[in-house]
Amino acid sequence: MIAPIIIASIAILYYVAIIVLFAIMPGIPDIVRVLMVVIPLILAGLMLGVLISRIKEIQGGEEDDLSQY
C-alpha cells in the first residue's frame, strides 16, 4: 500500500508546484494563468480520487488488478 501513496504524493506535489509556479510568474495573460492553475488542480484532485480508490481495492483484498482480466 506504500507504493501507490508515494507515487500519488509525488504526482500531487508536482501539480501543486505547477500551480504555484504559474500563479507567481509575472507577465502571463490572465486566461493562461487561470487555465494553468485550474487544469493541474483538477489533475491533482483526480489523482487523489484514484489513490482513494486504489487504497479501497487493496483493503478489500484486491492487490492484483490483473486477476480481473
PyMOL Python script that loads the backbone (N, CA, C, O; Angstrom):
from pymol import cmd

cmd.read_pdbstr("""\
ATOM      1  N   MET A   1       0.823  -1.186   0.000  1.00  0.00           N
ATOM      2  CA  MET A   1       0.000   0.000   0.000  1.00  0.00           C
ATOM      3  C   MET A   1       0.875   1.262   0.000  1.00  0.00           C
ATOM      4  O   MET A   1       0.385   2.351  -0.296  1.00  0.00           O
ATOM      5  N   ILE A   2       2.128   1.125   0.320  1.00  0.00           N
ATOM      6  CA  ILE A   2       3.028   2.271   0.381  1.00  0.00           C
ATOM      7  C   ILE A   2       3.308   2.848  -1.014  1.00  0.00           C
ATOM      8  O   ILE A   2       3.340   4.067  -1.182  1.00  0.00           O
ATOM      9  N   ALA A   3       3.507   1.993  -1.995  1.00  0.00           N
ATOM     10  CA  ALA A   3       3.875   2.461  -3.344  1.00  0.00           C
ATOM     11  C   ALA A   3       2.822   3.391  -3.957  1.00  0.00           C
ATOM     12  O   ALA A   3       3.191   4.452  -4.462  1.00  0.00           O
ATOM     13  N   PRO A   4       1.540   3.046  -3.936  1.00  0.00           N
ATOM     14  CA  PRO A   4       0.556   3.972  -4.513  1.00  0.00           C
ATOM     15  C   PRO A   4       0.524   5.318  -3.789  1.00  0.00           C
ATOM     16  O   PRO A   4       0.343   6.358  -4.421  1.00  0.00           O
ATOM     17  N   ILE A   5       0.695   5.301  -2.480  1.00  0.00           N
ATOM     18  CA  ILE A   5       0.689   6.548  -1.716  1.00  0.00           C
ATOM     19  C   ILE A   5       1.876   7.423  -2.095  1.00  0.00           C
ATOM     20  O   ILE A   5       1.730   8.635  -2.257  1.00  0.00           O
ATOM     21  N   ILE A   6       3.045   6.818  -2.235  1.00  0.00           N
ATOM     22  CA  ILE A   6       4.243   7.581  -2.594  1.00  0.00           C
ATOM     23  C   ILE A   6       4.112   8.159  -4.003  1.00  0.00           C
ATOM     24  O   ILE A   6       4.391   9.338  -4.220  1.00  0.00           O
ATOM     25  N   ILE A   7       3.693   7.342  -4.946  1.00  0.00           N
ATOM     26  CA  ILE A   7       3.566   7.796  -6.334  1.00  0.00           C
ATOM     27  C   ILE A   7       2.509   8.900  -6.446  1.00  0.00           C
ATOM     28  O   ILE A   7       2.732   9.905  -7.120  1.00  0.00           O
ATOM     29  N   ALA A   8       1.371   8.718  -5.794  1.00  0.00           N
ATOM     30  CA  ALA A   8       0.323   9.738  -5.848  1.00  0.00           C
ATOM     31  C   ALA A   8       0.787  11.023  -5.168  1.00  0.00           C
ATOM     32  O   ALA A   8       0.478  12.115  -5.644  1.00  0.00           O
ATOM     33  N   SER A   9       1.513  10.910  -4.078  1.00  0.00           N
ATOM     34  CA  SER A   9       2.022  12.103  -3.388  1.00  0.00           C
ATOM     35  C   SER A   9       2.991  12.875  -4.271  1.00  0.00           C
ATOM     36  O   SER A   9       2.940  14.104  -4.324  1.00  0.00           O
ATOM     37  N   ILE A  10       3.865  12.171  -4.957  1.00  0.00           N
ATOM     38  CA  ILE A  10       4.811  12.828  -5.867  1.00  0.00           C
ATOM     39  C   ILE A  10       4.055  13.536  -6.993  1.00  0.00           C
ATOM     40  O   ILE A  10       4.376  14.675  -7.333  1.00  0.00           O
ATOM     41  N   ALA A  11       3.063  12.873  -7.567  1.00  0.00           N
ATOM     42  CA  ALA A  11       2.295  13.485  -8.660  1.00  0.00           C
ATOM     43  C   ALA A  11       1.521  14.704  -8.167  1.00  0.00           C
ATOM     44  O   ALA A  11       1.480  15.726  -8.851  1.00  0.00           O
ATOM     45  N   ILE A  12       0.910  14.609  -6.993  1.00  0.00           N
ATOM     46  CA  ILE A  12       0.156  15.742  -6.450  1.00  0.00           C
ATOM     47  C   ILE A  12       1.088  16.906  -6.144  1.00  0.00           C
ATOM     48  O   ILE A  12       0.749  18.057  -6.422  1.00  0.00           O
ATOM     49  N   LEU A  13       2.257  16.623  -5.575  1.00  0.00           N
ATOM     50  CA  LEU A  13       3.233  17.688  -5.319  1.00  0.00           C
ATOM     51  C   LEU A  13       3.694  18.346  -6.619  1.00  0.00           C
ATOM     52  O   LEU A  13       3.908  19.557  -6.659  1.00  0.00           O
ATOM     53  N   TYR A  14       3.845  17.565  -7.663  1.00  0.00           N
ATOM     54  CA  TYR A  14       4.223  18.103  -8.979  1.00  0.00           C
ATOM     55  C   TYR A  14       3.150  19.060  -9.493  1.00  0.00           C
ATOM     56  O   TYR A  14       3.467  20.150  -9.970  1.00  0.00           O
ATOM     57  N   TYR A  15       1.886  18.659  -9.398  1.00  0.00           N
ATOM     58  CA  TYR A  15       0.803  19.518  -9.859  1.00  0.00           C
ATOM     59  C   TYR A  15       0.704  20.789  -9.021  1.00  0.00           C
ATOM     60  O   TYR A  15       0.446  21.867  -9.555  1.00  0.00           O
ATOM     61  N   VAL A  16       0.908  20.667  -7.718  1.00  0.00           N
ATOM     62  CA  VAL A  16       0.885  21.846  -6.851  1.00  0.00           C
ATOM     63  C   VAL A  16       2.045  22.785  -7.201  1.00  0.00           C
ATOM     64  O   VAL A  16       1.879  24.004  -7.186  1.00  0.00           O
ATOM     65  N   ALA A  17       3.207  22.230  -7.513  1.00  0.00           N
ATOM     66  CA  ALA A  17       4.347  23.056  -7.902  1.00  0.00           C
ATOM     67  C   ALA A  17       4.052  23.814  -9.193  1.00  0.00           C
ATOM     68  O   ALA A  17       4.432  24.977  -9.326  1.00  0.00           O
ATOM     69  N   ILE A  18       3.385  23.176 -10.134  1.00  0.00           N
ATOM     70  CA  ILE A  18       2.996  23.848 -11.379  1.00  0.00           C
ATOM     71  C   ILE A  18       2.024  24.988 -11.077  1.00  0.00           C
ATOM     72  O   ILE A  18       2.144  26.076 -11.640  1.00  0.00           O
ATOM     73  N   ILE A  19       1.068  24.738 -10.191  1.00  0.00           N
ATOM     74  CA  ILE A  19       0.102  25.770  -9.814  1.00  0.00           C
ATOM     75  C   ILE A  19       0.818  26.972  -9.217  1.00  0.00           C
ATOM     76  O   ILE A  19       0.559  28.112  -9.603  1.00  0.00           O
ATOM     77  N   VAL A  20       1.719  26.715  -8.274  1.00  0.00           N
ATOM     78  CA  VAL A  20       2.441  27.804  -7.614  1.00  0.00           C
ATOM     79  C   VAL A  20       3.306  28.555  -8.624  1.00  0.00           C
ATOM     80  O   VAL A  20       3.351  29.785  -8.614  1.00  0.00           O
ATOM     81  N   LEU A  21       3.984  27.823  -9.483  1.00  0.00           N
ATOM     82  CA  LEU A  21       4.851  28.454 -10.475  1.00  0.00           C
ATOM     83  C   LEU A  21       4.079  29.414 -11.375  1.00  0.00           C
ATOM     84  O   LEU A  21       4.503  30.552 -11.576  1.00  0.00           O
ATOM     85  N   PHE A  22       2.961  28.969 -11.909  1.00  0.00           N
ATOM     86  CA  PHE A  22       2.197  29.823 -12.805  1.00  0.00           C
ATOM     87  C   PHE A  22       1.428  30.903 -12.059  1.00  0.00           C
ATOM     88  O   PHE A  22       1.109  31.940 -12.641  1.00  0.00           O
ATOM     89  N   ALA A  23       1.123  30.683 -10.787  1.00  0.00           N
ATOM     90  CA  ALA A  23       0.414  31.702 -10.016  1.00  0.00           C
ATOM     91  C   ALA A  23       1.315  32.892  -9.702  1.00  0.00           C
ATOM     92  O   ALA A  23       0.839  34.025  -9.634  1.00  0.00           O
ATOM     93  N   ILE A  24       2.608  32.648  -9.512  1.00  0.00           N
ATOM     94  CA  ILE A  24       3.505  33.747  -9.142  1.00  0.00           C
ATOM     95  C   ILE A  24       4.305  34.301 -10.321  1.00  0.00           C
ATOM     96  O   ILE A  24       4.975  35.324 -10.177  1.00  0.00           O
ATOM     97  N   MET A  25       4.250  33.651 -11.473  1.00  0.00           N
ATOM     98  CA  MET A  25       5.028  34.091 -12.622  1.00  0.00           C
ATOM     99  C   MET A  25       4.408  35.361 -13.221  1.00  0.00           C
ATOM    100  O   MET A  25       3.236  35.359 -13.600  1.00  0.00           O
ATOM    101  N   PRO A  26       5.192  36.444 -13.308  1.00  0.00           N
ATOM    102  CA  PRO A  26       4.646  37.693 -13.855  1.00  0.00           C
ATOM    103  C   PRO A  26       4.610  37.668 -15.382  1.00  0.00           C
ATOM    104  O   PRO A  26       5.357  36.930 -16.025  1.00  0.00           O
ATOM    105  N   GLY A  27       3.733  38.484 -15.942  1.00  0.00           N
ATOM    106  CA  GLY A  27       3.691  38.672 -17.381  1.00  0.00           C
ATOM    107  C   GLY A  27       2.871  37.654 -18.146  1.00  0.00           C
ATOM    108  O   GLY A  27       2.903  37.644 -19.377  1.00  0.00           O
ATOM    109  N   ILE A  28       2.145  36.808 -17.461  1.00  0.00           N
ATOM    110  CA  ILE A  28       1.317  35.807 -18.132  1.00  0.00           C
ATOM    111  C   ILE A  28      -0.108  36.363 -18.240  1.00  0.00           C
ATOM    112  O   ILE A  28      -0.633  36.900 -17.265  1.00  0.00           O
ATOM    113  N   PRO A  29      -0.730  36.241 -19.402  1.00  0.00           N
ATOM    114  CA  PRO A  29      -2.129  36.699 -19.522  1.00  0.00           C
ATOM    115  C   PRO A  29      -3.032  35.964 -18.528  1.00  0.00           C
ATOM    116  O   PRO A  29      -2.779  34.814 -18.171  1.00  0.00           O
ATOM    117  N   ASP A  30      -4.073  36.643 -18.098  1.00  0.00           N
ATOM    118  CA  ASP A  30      -4.941  36.094 -17.056  1.00  0.00           C
ATOM    119  C   ASP A  30      -5.601  34.775 -17.448  1.00  0.00           C
ATOM    120  O   ASP A  30      -5.722  33.875 -16.617  1.00  0.00           O
ATOM    121  N   ILE A  31      -6.026  34.649 -18.694  1.00  0.00           N
ATOM    122  CA  ILE A  31      -6.696  33.412 -19.120  1.00  0.00           C
ATOM    123  C   ILE A  31      -5.739  32.223 -19.063  1.00  0.00           C
ATOM    124  O   ILE A  31      -6.131  31.125 -18.667  1.00  0.00           O
ATOM    125  N   VAL A  32      -4.494  32.440 -19.455  1.00  0.00           N
ATOM    126  CA  VAL A  32      -3.485  31.375 -19.386  1.00  0.00           C
ATOM    127  C   VAL A  32      -3.203  31.024 -17.937  1.00  0.00           C
ATOM    128  O   VAL A  32      -3.073  29.852 -17.584  1.00  0.00           O
ATOM    129  N   ARG A  33      -3.110  32.047 -17.101  1.00  0.00           N
ATOM    130  CA  ARG A  33      -2.855  31.826 -15.670  1.00  0.00           C
ATOM    131  C   ARG A  33      -3.980  30.988 -15.048  1.00  0.00           C
ATOM    132  O   ARG A  33      -3.725  30.057 -14.285  1.00  0.00           O
ATOM    133  N   VAL A  34      -5.219  31.335 -15.387  1.00  0.00           N
ATOM    134  CA  VAL A  34      -6.360  30.590 -14.840  1.00  0.00           C
ATOM    135  C   VAL A  34      -6.322  29.145 -15.323  1.00  0.00           C
ATOM    136  O   VAL A  34      -6.518  28.224 -14.530  1.00  0.00           O
ATOM    137  N   LEU A  35      -6.071  28.936 -16.612  1.00  0.00           N
ATOM    138  CA  LEU A  35      -6.009  27.574 -17.142  1.00  0.00           C
ATOM    139  C   LEU A  35      -4.876  26.768 -16.510  1.00  0.00           C
ATOM    140  O   LEU A  35      -5.042  25.589 -16.198  1.00  0.00           O
ATOM    141  N   MET A  36      -3.724  27.415 -16.325  1.00  0.00           N
ATOM    142  CA  MET A  36      -2.571  26.700 -15.762  1.00  0.00           C
ATOM    143  C   MET A  36      -2.675  26.516 -14.251  1.00  0.00           C
ATOM    144  O   MET A  36      -1.813  25.879 -13.645  1.00  0.00           O
ATOM    145  N   VAL A  37      -3.703  27.058 -13.648  1.00  0.00           N
ATOM    146  CA  VAL A  37      -3.987  26.775 -12.244  1.00  0.00           C
ATOM    147  C   VAL A  37      -5.114  25.751 -12.141  1.00  0.00           C
ATOM    148  O   VAL A  37      -5.046  24.831 -11.325  1.00  0.00           O
ATOM    149  N   VAL A  38      -6.144  25.908 -12.961  1.00  0.00           N
ATOM    150  CA  VAL A  38      -7.313  25.036 -12.870  1.00  0.00           C
ATOM    151  C   VAL A  38      -7.004  23.619 -13.364  1.00  0.00           C
ATOM    152  O   VAL A  38      -7.408  22.649 -12.724  1.00  0.00           O
ATOM    153  N   ILE A  39      -6.308  23.486 -14.469  1.00  0.00           N
ATOM    154  CA  ILE A  39      -6.043  22.155 -15.032  1.00  0.00           C
ATOM    155  C   ILE A  39      -5.202  21.290 -14.086  1.00  0.00           C
ATOM    156  O   ILE A  39      -5.587  20.149 -13.831  1.00  0.00           O
ATOM    157  N   PRO A  40      -4.075  21.777 -13.554  1.00  0.00           N
ATOM    158  CA  PRO A  40      -3.345  20.944 -12.595  1.00  0.00           C
ATOM    159  C   PRO A  40      -4.132  20.682 -11.308  1.00  0.00           C
ATOM    160  O   PRO A  40      -3.964  19.635 -10.682  1.00  0.00           O
ATOM    161  N   LEU A  41      -4.985  21.623 -10.915  1.00  0.00           N
ATOM    162  CA  LEU A  41      -5.810  21.409  -9.731  1.00  0.00           C
ATOM    163  C   LEU A  41      -6.788  20.252  -9.959  1.00  0.00           C
ATOM    164  O   LEU A  41      -6.993  19.422  -9.073  1.00  0.00           O
ATOM    165  N   ILE A  42      -7.380  20.205 -11.135  1.00  0.00           N
ATOM    166  CA  ILE A  42      -8.274  19.099 -11.483  1.00  0.00           C
ATOM    167  C   ILE A  42      -7.500  17.784 -11.516  1.00  0.00           C
ATOM    168  O   ILE A  42      -7.970  16.770 -11.000  1.00  0.00           O
ATOM    169  N   LEU A  43      -6.311  17.802 -12.125  1.00  0.00           N
ATOM    170  CA  LEU A  43      -5.500  16.583 -12.193  1.00  0.00           C
ATOM    171  C   LEU A  43      -5.083  16.106 -10.805  1.00  0.00           C
ATOM    172  O   LEU A  43      -5.056  14.903 -10.548  1.00  0.00           O
ATOM    173  N   ALA A  44      -4.759  17.032  -9.911  1.00  0.00           N
ATOM    174  CA  ALA A  44      -4.401  16.653  -8.545  1.00  0.00           C
ATOM    175  C   ALA A  44      -5.603  16.028  -7.835  1.00  0.00           C
ATOM    176  O   ALA A  44      -5.452  15.052  -7.100  1.00  0.00           O
ATOM    177  N   GLY A  45      -6.781  16.580  -8.051  1.00  0.00           N
ATOM    178  CA  GLY A  45      -7.994  16.007  -7.467  1.00  0.00           C
ATOM    179  C   GLY A  45      -8.290  14.620  -8.001  1.00  0.00           C
ATOM    180  O   GLY A  45      -8.680  13.726  -7.250  1.00  0.00           O
ATOM    181  N   LEU A  46      -8.104  14.443  -9.300  1.00  0.00           N
ATOM    182  CA  LEU A  46      -8.301  13.118  -9.896  1.00  0.00           C
ATOM    183  C   LEU A  46      -7.296  12.108  -9.347  1.00  0.00           C
ATOM    184  O   LEU A  46      -7.639  10.955  -9.085  1.00  0.00           O
ATOM    185  N   MET A  47      -6.052  12.555  -9.176  1.00  0.00           N
ATOM    186  CA  MET A  47      -5.022  11.662  -8.631  1.00  0.00           C
ATOM    187  C   MET A  47      -5.386  11.243  -7.211  1.00  0.00           C
ATOM    188  O   MET A  47      -5.192  10.088  -6.832  1.00  0.00           O
ATOM    189  N   LEU A  48      -5.911  12.176  -6.434  1.00  0.00           N
ATOM    190  CA  LEU A  48      -6.340  11.846  -5.073  1.00  0.00           C
ATOM    191  C   LEU A  48      -7.497  10.852  -5.103  1.00  0.00           C
ATOM    192  O   LEU A  48      -7.543   9.931  -4.288  1.00  0.00           O
ATOM    193  N   GLY A  49      -8.429  11.031  -6.031  1.00  0.00           N
ATOM    194  CA  GLY A  49      -9.543  10.094  -6.174  1.00  0.00           C
ATOM    195  C   GLY A  49      -9.080   8.701  -6.568  1.00  0.00           C
ATOM    196  O   GLY A  49      -9.591   7.706  -6.053  1.00  0.00           O
ATOM    197  N   VAL A  50      -8.119   8.624  -7.472  1.00  0.00           N
ATOM    198  CA  VAL A  50      -7.567   7.327  -7.888  1.00  0.00           C
ATOM    199  C   VAL A  50      -6.844   6.667  -6.719  1.00  0.00           C
ATOM    200  O   VAL A  50      -6.939   5.455  -6.528  1.00  0.00           O
ATOM    201  N   LEU A  51      -6.125   7.464  -5.941  1.00  0.00           N
ATOM    202  CA  LEU A  51      -5.429   6.914  -4.774  1.00  0.00           C
ATOM    203  C   LEU A  51      -6.421   6.340  -3.768  1.00  0.00           C
ATOM    204  O   LEU A  51      -6.211   5.245  -3.247  1.00  0.00           O
ATOM    205  N   ILE A  52      -7.485   7.060  -3.494  1.00  0.00           N
ATOM    206  CA  ILE A  52      -8.503   6.561  -2.560  1.00  0.00           C
ATOM    207  C   ILE A  52      -9.125   5.276  -3.087  1.00  0.00           C
ATOM    208  O   ILE A  52      -9.341   4.333  -2.327  1.00  0.00           O
ATOM    209  N   SER A  53      -9.414   5.234  -4.380  1.00  0.00           N
ATOM    210  CA  SER A  53      -9.974   4.027  -4.987  1.00  0.00           C
ATOM    211  C   SER A  53      -9.010   2.854  -4.866  1.00  0.00           C
ATOM    212  O   SER A  53      -9.425   1.739  -4.552  1.00  0.00           O
ATOM    213  N   ARG A  54      -7.735   3.097  -5.111  1.00  0.00           N
ATOM    214  CA  ARG A  54      -6.728   2.027  -5.030  1.00  0.00           C
ATOM    215  C   ARG A  54      -6.563   1.528  -3.605  1.00  0.00           C
ATOM    216  O   ARG A  54      -6.402   0.327  -3.387  1.00  0.00           O
ATOM    217  N   ILE A  55      -6.601   2.422  -2.637  1.00  0.00           N
ATOM    218  CA  ILE A  55      -6.494   2.006  -1.235  1.00  0.00           C
ATOM    219  C   ILE A  55      -7.686   1.135  -0.850  1.00  0.00           C
ATOM    220  O   ILE A  55      -7.525   0.147  -0.134  1.00  0.00           O
ATOM    221  N   LYS A  56      -8.883   1.496  -1.321  1.00  0.00           N
ATOM    222  CA  LYS A  56     -10.066   0.676  -1.046  1.00  0.00           C
ATOM    223  C   LYS A  56      -9.931  -0.702  -1.691  1.00  0.00           C
ATOM    224  O   LYS A  56     -10.326  -1.704  -1.096  1.00  0.00           O
ATOM    225  N   GLU A  57      -9.376  -0.759  -2.906  1.00  0.00           N
ATOM    226  CA  GLU A  57      -9.154  -2.052  -3.564  1.00  0.00           C
ATOM    227  C   GLU A  57      -8.195  -2.914  -2.761  1.00  0.00           C
ATOM    228  O   GLU A  57      -8.438  -4.105  -2.568  1.00  0.00           O
ATOM    229  N   ILE A  58      -7.114  -2.321  -2.296  1.00  0.00           N
ATOM    230  CA  ILE A  58      -6.114  -3.076  -1.536  1.00  0.00           C
ATOM    231  C   ILE A  58      -6.710  -3.561  -0.221  1.00  0.00           C
ATOM    232  O   ILE A  58      -6.485  -4.704   0.177  1.00  0.00           O
ATOM    233  N   GLN A  59      -7.464  -2.706   0.453  1.00  0.00           N
ATOM    234  CA  GLN A  59      -8.074  -3.107   1.719  1.00  0.00           C
ATOM    235  C   GLN A  59      -9.139  -4.177   1.517  1.00  0.00           C
ATOM    236  O   GLN A  59      -9.402  -4.973   2.418  1.00  0.00           O
ATOM    237  N   GLY A  60      -9.744  -4.198   0.350  1.00  0.00           N
ATOM    238  CA  GLY A  60     -10.747  -5.216   0.037  1.00  0.00           C
ATOM    239  C   GLY A  60     -10.133  -6.532  -0.397  1.00  0.00           C
ATOM    240  O   GLY A  60     -10.861  -7.473  -0.714  1.00  0.00           O
ATOM    241  N   GLY A  61      -8.828  -6.620  -0.418  1.00  0.00           N
ATOM    242  CA  GLY A  61      -8.160  -7.863  -0.771  1.00  0.00           C
ATOM    243  C   GLY A  61      -7.773  -7.966  -2.230  1.00  0.00           C
ATOM    244  O   GLY A  61      -7.236  -8.991  -2.651  1.00  0.00           O
ATOM    245  N   GLU A  62      -8.027  -6.947  -3.000  1.00  0.00           N
ATOM    246  CA  GLU A  62      -7.706  -6.967  -4.428  1.00  0.00           C
ATOM    247  C   GLU A  62      -6.359  -6.271  -4.648  1.00  0.00           C
ATOM    248  O   GLU A  62      -6.311  -5.091  -4.995  1.00  0.00           O
ATOM    249  N   GLU A  63      -5.285  -7.001  -4.444  1.00  0.00           N
ATOM    250  CA  GLU A  63      -3.957  -6.424  -4.587  1.00  0.00           C
ATOM    251  C   GLU A  63      -3.463  -6.456  -6.018  1.00  0.00           C
ATOM    252  O   GLU A  63      -2.612  -5.651  -6.396  1.00  0.00           O
ATOM    253  N   ASP A  64      -3.977  -7.363  -6.812  1.00  0.00           N
ATOM    254  CA  ASP A  64      -3.513  -7.517  -8.175  1.00  0.00           C
ATOM    255  C   ASP A  64      -4.683  -7.298  -9.125  1.00  0.00           C
ATOM    256  O   ASP A  64      -5.614  -8.103  -9.150  1.00  0.00           O
ATOM    257  N   ASP A  65      -4.651  -6.229  -9.902  1.00  0.00           N
ATOM    258  CA  ASP A  65      -5.732  -5.928 -10.839  1.00  0.00           C
ATOM    259  C   ASP A  65      -5.774  -6.884 -12.018  1.00  0.00           C
ATOM    260  O   ASP A  65      -6.794  -6.968 -12.702  1.00  0.00           O
ATOM    261  N   LEU A  66      -4.703  -7.600 -12.271  1.00  0.00           N
ATOM    262  CA  LEU A  66      -4.657  -8.498 -13.420  1.00  0.00           C
ATOM    263  C   LEU A  66      -5.611  -9.678 -13.277  1.00  0.00           C
ATOM    264  O   LEU A  66      -5.945 -10.325 -14.270  1.00  0.00           O
ATOM    265  N   SER A  67      -6.055  -9.968 -12.054  1.00  0.00           N
ATOM    266  CA  SER A  67      -6.975 -11.079 -11.870  1.00  0.00           C
ATOM    267  C   SER A  67      -8.343 -10.784 -12.466  1.00  0.00           C
ATOM    268  O   SER A  67      -9.138 -11.707 -12.647  1.00  0.00           O
ATOM    269  N   GLN A  68      -8.635  -9.551 -12.770  1.00  0.00           N
ATOM    270  CA  GLN A  68      -9.928  -9.194 -13.354  1.00  0.00           C
ATOM    271  C   GLN A  68      -9.981  -9.479 -14.851  1.00  0.00           C
ATOM    272  O   GLN A  68     -11.062  -9.471 -15.440  1.00  0.00           O
ATOM    273  N   TYR A  69      -8.835  -9.729 -15.473  1.00  0.00           N
ATOM    274  CA  TYR A  69      -8.781  -9.887 -16.920  1.00  0.00           C
ATOM    275  C   TYR A  69      -8.475 -11.292 -17.333  1.00  0.00           C
ATOM    276  O   TYR A  69      -8.397 -11.581 -18.527  1.00  0.00           O
TER     277      TYR A  69
END
""", "prot")
cmd.dss("prot")
cmd.show_as("cartoon", "prot")
cmd.util.cbc("prot")
cmd.orient("prot")
